């Protein structure tokens, strides 16, 4: 037994060091290219005369393209391997992201955001699926949280970076928002090439694991697969007929509504409350993401140590609902930031336990299809949330009604999570 424990510790450490830093860097770029439109809007909406409704629909239409190609993309990854498919995804999304400099009005804005969603489809569920190839279940929430902390770090990096790029307004004849899209898209193309050389498809391809370590890992993963319920989650047909999987879709929809309510609208909400510069807004907006980073690691780690997923995710979602609701009743920047910090702790803190919980019922082709289904349906919240906030902003003249609606959806997601049975 001591020898087995030593092998386990060594294997998990090797996998973590070889995979998580690279995946973390890739997801920073993915999330940055997804949300930088929120900072670009500080100039772009005025330059192109885009209304709140147009911006909300355009920023969210990314997820329609994402939805359409999500499941096919993940099934292709499962068949051809992560190295080739993730490289393809990154190169195409980097090109489309940089092409956002050509936006001239609502139609081109809608089309390029839609194409960006098509290009990036499959990246996130592919990464979650990829982690299930490598990590035993008891290590999954922590490593999903470590990987997904990149979304919060992207907010920390993206705010000041985007604010600084906006100051290039007029340089070489380009607007600041055009420089933002151009320079933040190029690194994704470069890292797509890097992925081709560095990412290892499966444990049995890993030259950095010994034969004994591969044998231990294969045995562990096989035992976990055999122990899963036989009635659901082993193929796409079972996934599509599973009420539990559709429940996870609904919960993730609510979670994503809240996530993008913060990521895409926070810069404009802060602008409405102050006369701060673009750079100052970028700097201040990092605070909720700092809180999110800490919460993800602490909540994901505690979920792994306790082996409990459902309650961790449910309480985190309810915390997020409280933070968003409170933010609708303040008109001062410090209080607004504090509320967004509470909401970010809940939203990002729920991600690790949620994905460990939902993927625990899935395996093989069922995992590829099920994870993609949950993510694709859930990410329609990325369209719904921004669009509703934009429409309500144009009709009411403020952001309060939109945020209260988001809070209700998050609270419903928390209650629904609590109702999902463990087995």
C-alpha positions as CSV (number, residue, x, y, z in Angstrom):
1,X,0.0,0.0,0.0
2,X,2.8,2.6,0.8
3,X,4.2,1.8,-2.6
4,X,0.9,2.3,-4.3
5,X,0.4,5.6,-2.5
6,X,3.8,6.8,-3.6
7,X,3.0,5.9,-7.3
8,X,-0.3,7.7,-7.1
9,X,1.3,10.8,-5.7
10,X,4.1,10.8,-8.3
11,X,1.7,10.2,-11.2
12,X,-0.7,12.9,-10.2
13,X,2.1,15.4,-9.7
14,X,3.6,14.6,-13.1
15,X,0.3,14.9,-14.9
16,X,-0.5,18.2,-13.1
17,X,2.9,19.7,-14.0
18,X,2.8,18.6,-17.6
19,X,-0.8,19.5,-18.4
20,X,-2.3,22.2,-16.2
21,X,0.2,25.1,-16.9
22,X,-0.2,24.7,-20.7
23,X,-4.0,24.3,-20.5
24,X,-4.2,27.2,-18.1
25,X,-2.3,29.5,-20.6
26,X,-4.5,28.4,-23.5
27,X,-7.7,29.1,-21.6
28,X,-6.5,32.6,-20.6
29,X,-6.3,33.4,-24.3
30,X,-9.6,31.8,-25.1
31,X,-11.4,33.7,-22.4
32,X,-9.6,36.9,-23.2
33,X,-10.7,36.8,-26.8
34,X,-14.2,36.0,-25.7
35,X,-14.7,38.8,-23.2
36,X,-12.5,41.6,-24.6
37,X,-15.5,42.9,-26.5
38,X,-16.7,44.2,-23.1
39,X,-13.7,46.6,-22.9
40,X,-13.8,47.4,-26.6
41,X,-17.3,48.6,-26.1
42,X,-16.0,51.5,-24.1
43,X,-15.0,53.1,-27.4
44,X,-16.5,50.9,-30.1
45,X,-20.2,51.5,-29.1
46,X,-19.7,55.2,-29.5
47,X,-17.6,55.0,-32.7
48,X,-20.1,52.7,-34.5
49,X,-23.2,54.0,-32.8
50,X,-24.1,50.6,-31.3
51,X,-27.1,50.6,-28.9
52,X,-27.2,48.5,-25.7
53,X,-29.5,46.0,-27.5
54,X,-27.1,45.7,-30.4
55,X,-24.1,45.2,-28.2
56,X,-25.9,42.7,-25.9
57,X,-27.1,40.6,-28.9
58,X,-23.8,40.9,-30.7
59,X,-21.6,40.0,-27.7
60,X,-23.9,37.1,-26.9
61,X,-24.4,35.7,-30.5
62,X,-20.9,34.2,-30.1
63,X,-22.7,31.5,-28.1
64,X,-25.1,30.6,-30.9
65,X,-22.2,29.7,-33.2
66,X,-20.6,27.9,-30.2
67,X,-23.7,26.0,-29.6
68,X,-24.1,24.8,-33.2
69,X,-20.7,23.2,-33.4
70,X,-20.1,22.2,-29.8
71,X,-21.1,18.5,-29.8
72,X,-19.7,17.7,-33.3
73,X,-16.4,19.4,-32.3
74,X,-16.0,17.3,-29.1
75,X,-16.8,14.1,-30.8
76,X,-14.2,14.9,-33.4
77,X,-11.7,15.6,-30.6
78,X,-12.5,12.2,-29.0
79,X,-11.8,10.5,-32.3
80,X,-8.8,12.4,-33.7
81,X,-7.1,13.5,-30.5
82,X,-6.7,16.7,-28.5
83,X,-3.3,17.8,-29.9
84,X,-4.6,18.2,-33.5
85,X,-8.0,19.5,-32.7
86,X,-7.1,22.0,-30.0
87,X,-4.4,23.4,-32.3
88,X,-7.0,23.8,-35.1
89,X,-9.4,25.5,-32.8
90,X,-6.9,28.0,-31.4
91,X,-5.5,29.0,-34.8
92,X,-8.9,29.6,-36.3
93,X,-10.3,31.5,-33.3
94,X,-7.2,33.7,-33.2
95,X,-7.6,34.7,-36.8
96,X,-11.3,35.5,-36.4
97,X,-10.7,37.4,-33.2
98,X,-8.1,39.7,-34.9
99,X,-10.5,40.1,-37.8
100,X,-12.9,42.0,-35.4
101,X,-10.9,45.1,-36.4
102,X,-13.1,45.1,-39.6
103,X,-16.4,45.6,-37.7
104,X,-18.2,48.6,-39.3
105,X,-21.7,48.3,-37.8
106,X,-24.3,45.9,-36.4
107,X,-24.3,43.3,-39.2
108,X,-20.5,42.8,-39.4
109,X,-20.4,42.8,-35.5
110,X,-23.0,40.0,-35.4
111,X,-21.3,38.0,-38.2
112,X,-17.8,38.1,-36.7
113,X,-18.9,37.3,-33.2
114,X,-21.0,34.4,-34.6
115,X,-17.9,33.1,-36.6
116,X,-15.7,33.5,-33.4
117,X,-18.2,31.2,-31.6
118,X,-18.0,28.6,-34.4
119,X,-14.2,28.7,-34.4
120,X,-13.9,28.3,-30.6
121,X,-16.6,25.6,-30.3
122,X,-15.3,22.5,-28.6
123,X,-12.4,24.1,-26.8
124,X,-13.7,24.2,-23.3
125,X,-15.6,20.9,-23.2
126,X,-12.6,19.3,-25.1
127,X,-10.4,20.4,-22.2
128,X,-12.8,19.0,-19.6
129,X,-13.0,15.7,-21.5
130,X,-9.2,15.7,-21.9
131,X,-8.8,16.0,-18.1
132,X,-11.0,13.0,-17.6
133,X,-8.5,11.0,-19.7
134,X,-5.8,11.7,-17.2
135,X,-7.0,12.4,-13.6
136,X,-8.8,9.9,-11.3
137,X,-12.1,11.3,-10.0
138,X,-10.9,12.4,-6.6
139,X,-8.4,14.8,-8.2
140,X,-10.8,16.2,-10.8
141,X,-12.5,19.1,-9.1
142,X,-9.2,20.6,-8.0
143,X,-7.6,20.4,-11.4
144,X,-10.7,21.6,-13.2
145,X,-10.6,24.5,-10.8
146,X,-6.9,25.1,-11.5
147,X,-7.5,25.0,-15.2
148,X,-10.6,27.2,-15.0
149,X,-8.9,29.7,-12.8
150,X,-7.6,30.9,-16.1
151,X,-11.0,32.6,-16.7
152,X,-10.5,34.7,-13.6
153,X,-6.8,35.4,-14.4
154,X,-7.9,36.5,-17.9
155,X,-10.0,39.1,-16.2
156,X,-7.1,40.2,-14.1
157,X,-4.8,40.4,-17.1
158,X,-7.4,41.5,-19.6
159,X,-8.7,44.6,-17.7
160,X,-5.4,46.5,-17.5
161,X,-4.2,45.2,-20.9
162,X,-7.4,46.1,-22.7
163,X,-7.5,49.5,-21.0
164,X,-3.9,50.2,-22.1
165,X,-4.5,49.1,-25.7
166,X,-7.5,51.4,-25.8
167,X,-5.0,54.3,-25.3
168,X,-3.5,53.5,-28.7
169,X,-6.5,55.2,-30.2
170,X,-5.5,56.9,-33.5
171,X,-2.0,55.2,-33.7
172,X,-1.3,54.2,-37.4
173,X,-4.9,55.2,-38.2
174,X,-6.6,52.5,-36.1
175,X,-9.0,53.1,-33.2
176,X,-8.0,51.8,-29.8
177,X,-10.6,49.1,-29.9
178,X,-9.2,47.9,-33.2
179,X,-5.7,47.6,-31.7
180,X,-7.3,45.7,-28.8
181,X,-8.8,43.0,-31.1
182,X,-5.8,42.7,-33.3
183,X,-3.1,42.4,-30.6
184,X,-5.1,40.1,-28.4
185,X,-6.0,37.7,-31.2
186,X,-2.4,37.0,-32.5
187,X,-1.2,35.1,-29.4
188,X,-3.9,32.5,-29.9
189,X,-2.6,31.7,-33.3
190,X,1.0,31.3,-31.9
191,X,-0.1,29.1,-29.1
192,X,-2.1,26.9,-31.5
193,X,1.2,26.1,-33.2
194,X,2.8,25.4,-29.8
195,X,0.0,23.0,-28.9
196,X,0.8,20.8,-31.9
197,X,4.3,20.2,-30.5
198,X,3.6,20.1,-26.7
199,X,0.2,18.5,-26.0
200,X,0.1,14.7,-25.3
201,X,-3.1,13.1,-26.6
202,X,-3.4,10.2,-24.1
203,X,-1.6,8.7,-21.1
204,X,-0.3,5.8,-23.1
205,X,1.4,8.4,-25.4
206,X,3.2,10.1,-22.5
207,X,7.0,9.6,-22.8
208,X,7.2,11.3,-19.4
209,X,5.4,8.5,-17.6
210,X,7.1,5.2,-16.9
211,X,5.5,1.9,-17.8
212,X,4.6,1.3,-14.2
213,X,3.0,4.7,-13.8
214,X,0.9,4.2,-17.0
215,X,-0.2,0.8,-15.7
216,X,-1.3,2.3,-12.4
217,X,-3.2,5.1,-14.0
218,X,-4.9,2.9,-16.6
219,X,-6.0,0.5,-13.8
220,X,-7.4,3.3,-11.7
221,X,-9.4,4.9,-14.5
222,X,-10.7,1.5,-15.6
223,X,-12.0,0.7,-12.1
224,X,-13.7,4.1,-11.9
225,X,-15.4,3.5,-15.3
226,X,-16.6,0.0,-14.2
227,X,-18.0,1.4,-11.0
228,X,-20.3,4.0,-12.7
229,X,-24.0,3.3,-13.2
230,X,-24.7,1.2,-16.3
231,X,-27.9,2.9,-17.2
232,X,-26.7,6.3,-18.3
233,X,-23.8,8.3,-19.7
234,X,-21.9,5.6,-21.7
235,X,-23.0,6.7,-25.2
236,X,-24.7,9.7,-26.8
237,X,-28.1,8.0,-26.9
238,X,-28.1,7.5,-23.1
239,X,-26.9,11.0,-22.6
240,X,-29.7,12.5,-24.7
241,X,-32.2,10.5,-22.7
242,X,-30.9,11.3,-19.3
243,X,-33.0,13.7,-17.2
244,X,-30.0,14.2,-14.9
245,X,-27.8,15.5,-17.8
246,X,-30.6,17.9,-18.9
247,X,-30.8,19.1,-15.3
248,X,-27.1,19.9,-15.5
249,X,-27.7,21.7,-18.7
250,X,-30.2,24.0,-17.0
251,X,-27.9,24.6,-14.0
252,X,-25.0,25.5,-16.2
253,X,-27.2,27.8,-18.3
254,X,-28.0,29.8,-15.1
255,X,-24.3,29.8,-14.1
256,X,-23.2,31.1,-17.5
257,X,-25.8,33.8,-17.5
258,X,-24.2,35.2,-14.3
259,X,-20.6,34.7,-15.5
260,X,-21.1,36.7,-18.7
261,X,-23.3,39.3,-17.0
262,X,-20.2,40.2,-15.0
263,X,-17.5,39.6,-17.7
264,X,-19.3,41.5,-20.6
265,X,-21.2,44.2,-18.8
266,X,-19.1,45.2,-15.8
267,X,-16.9,47.8,-17.7
268,X,-20.0,49.6,-19.0
269,X,-21.8,49.4,-15.6
270,X,-18.8,51.0,-13.9
271,X,-18.6,53.6,-16.7
272,X,-22.3,54.5,-16.0
273,X,-21.4,55.2,-12.3
274,X,-18.3,57.3,-12.7
275,X,-16.1,59.4,-15.0
276,X,-13.1,57.0,-14.7
277,X,-10.8,56.6,-17.7
278,X,-10.7,53.4,-19.7
279,X,-7.5,52.3,-18.1
280,X,-8.9,53.0,-14.6
281,X,-12.0,50.9,-15.3
282,X,-9.7,48.1,-16.6
283,X,-7.7,48.2,-13.3
284,X,-10.6,48.4,-10.9
285,X,-12.4,45.6,-12.8
286,X,-9.6,43.2,-11.8
287,X,-10.8,43.0,-8.2
288,X,-13.7,40.6,-8.7
289,X,-11.4,38.3,-10.7
290,X,-8.8,38.2,-7.9
291,X,-11.6,37.1,-5.5
292,X,-12.7,34.5,-8.1
293,X,-9.2,33.0,-8.3
294,X,-8.9,32.5,-4.6
295,X,-12.5,31.0,-4.4
296,X,-11.9,28.6,-7.2
297,X,-8.9,27.0,-5.7
298,X,-10.2,26.9,-2.1
299,X,-13.7,25.6,-3.0
300,X,-12.4,23.1,-5.6
301,X,-9.8,21.8,-3.2
302,X,-12.3,21.4,-0.3
303,X,-14.7,19.6,-2.7
304,X,-12.0,17.1,-3.6
305,X,-10.9,16.5,0.0
306,X,-14.5,16.0,1.2
307,X,-15.6,14.1,-1.9
308,X,-18.8,16.3,-2.0
309,X,-19.8,18.1,-5.1
310,X,-23.5,18.9,-5.1
311,X,-23.7,21.1,-2.0
312,X,-20.5,23.0,-2.8
313,X,-21.9,23.9,-6.2
314,X,-25.4,24.8,-4.9
315,X,-24.2,27.1,-2.1
316,X,-21.7,28.8,-4.5
317,X,-24.6,29.6,-6.9
318,X,-26.8,31.0,-4.2
319,X,-23.9,33.2,-3.0
320,X,-23.5,34.5,-6.6
321,X,-27.2,35.3,-6.7
322,X,-26.9,37.3,-3.5
323,X,-24.0,39.3,-4.8
324,X,-25.6,40.1,-8.2
325,X,-28.9,41.1,-6.4
326,X,-27.1,43.4,-4.0
327,X,-25.2,45.1,-6.9
328,X,-28.6,46.3,-8.3
329,X,-29.2,48.4,-5.2
330,X,-26.0,50.5,-5.1
331,X,-24.8,53.4,-7.2
332,X,-21.3,53.8,-5.8
333,X,-18.3,52.2,-7.4
334,X,-16.7,50.8,-4.2
335,X,-19.9,49.1,-3.2
336,X,-20.5,47.9,-6.7
337,X,-17.1,46.3,-6.9
338,X,-17.7,44.6,-3.5
339,X,-21.0,43.1,-4.8
340,X,-19.3,41.9,-8.0
341,X,-16.6,40.3,-5.8
342,X,-19.2,38.3,-3.9
343,X,-20.9,37.3,-7.1
344,X,-17.6,36.3,-8.7
345,X,-16.7,34.1,-5.6
346,X,-19.9,32.2,-6.1
347,X,-19.9,31.9,-9.9
348,X,-16.3,30.9,-10.3
349,X,-16.3,28.9,-7.1
350,X,-19.1,26.7,-8.4
351,X,-17.2,25.7,-11.6
352,X,-14.9,23.1,-10.2
353,X,-17.5,21.1,-8.1
354,X,-20.1,21.5,-10.9
355,X,-17.9,19.9,-13.6
356,X,-16.6,17.2,-11.3
357,X,-20.2,16.4,-10.3
358,X,-21.7,16.4,-13.8
359,X,-18.9,14.5,-15.5
360,X,-18.9,11.8,-12.7
361,X,-21.9,10.1,-14.5
362,X,-20.3,10.0,-17.9
363,X,-17.7,7.9,-19.7
364,X,-16.3,7.2,-23.2
365,X,-18.3,8.6,-26.1
366,X,-21.0,9.5,-23.5
367,X,-18.5,11.8,-21.8
368,X,-17.5,13.5,-25.1
369,X,-21.2,14.0,-26.0
370,X,-22.5,14.7,-22.5
371,X,-19.9,17.3,-21.5
372,X,-20.4,19.0,-24.9
373,X,-24.2,19.0,-24.5
374,X,-24.0,20.5,-21.0
375,X,-21.6,23.1,-22.1
376,X,-23.4,24.0,-25.4
377,X,-26.8,24.3,-23.8
378,X,-25.4,26.0,-20.8
379,X,-23.5,28.5,-22.9
380,X,-26.7,29.7,-24.5
381,X,-26.8,31.6,-21.3
382,X,-23.9,33.5,-22.6
383,X,-26.3,34.8,-25.3
384,X,-29.4,35.1,-23.2
385,X,-27.8,37.1,-20.3
386,X,-26.0,39.8,-22.2
387,X,-28.9,40.2,-24.7
388,X,-31.5,40.6,-21.9
389,X,-29.4,43.1,-20.0
390,X,-28.9,45.1,-23.2
391,X,-32.6,45.1,-24.1
392,X,-33.7,46.0,-20.5
393,X,-31.1,48.7,-20.4
394,X,-32.5,50.3,-23.5
395,X,-36.1,50.0,-22.2
396,X,-35.5,51.1,-18.6
397,X,-32.4,53.4,-18.9
398,X,-30.5,51.5,-16.3
399,X,-28.9,48.1,-15.5
400,X,-30.9,47.2,-12.4
401,X,-33.7,45.1,-13.9
402,X,-31.2,43.0,-15.9
403,X,-29.1,42.3,-12.8
404,X,-32.1,41.3,-10.7
405,X,-33.2,38.8,-13.5
406,X,-29.7,37.3,-13.5
407,X,-29.9,36.9,-9.7
408,X,-33.2,35.0,-10.0
409,X,-31.7,32.7,-12.5
410,X,-28.6,32.0,-10.4
411,X,-30.8,31.3,-7.3
412,X,-32.9,28.9,-9.4
413,X,-29.7,27.2,-10.6
414,X,-28.5,26.8,-7.0
415,X,-31.9,25.3,-5.9
416,X,-31.9,22.9,-8.9
417,X,-28.3,21.8,-8.2
418,X,-29.3,20.9,-4.6
419,X,-32.2,18.7,-6.0
420,X,-30.0,16.6,-8.3
421,X,-29.4,13.2,-6.7
422,X,-25.9,11.9,-6.3
423,X,-26.7,8.4,-7.6
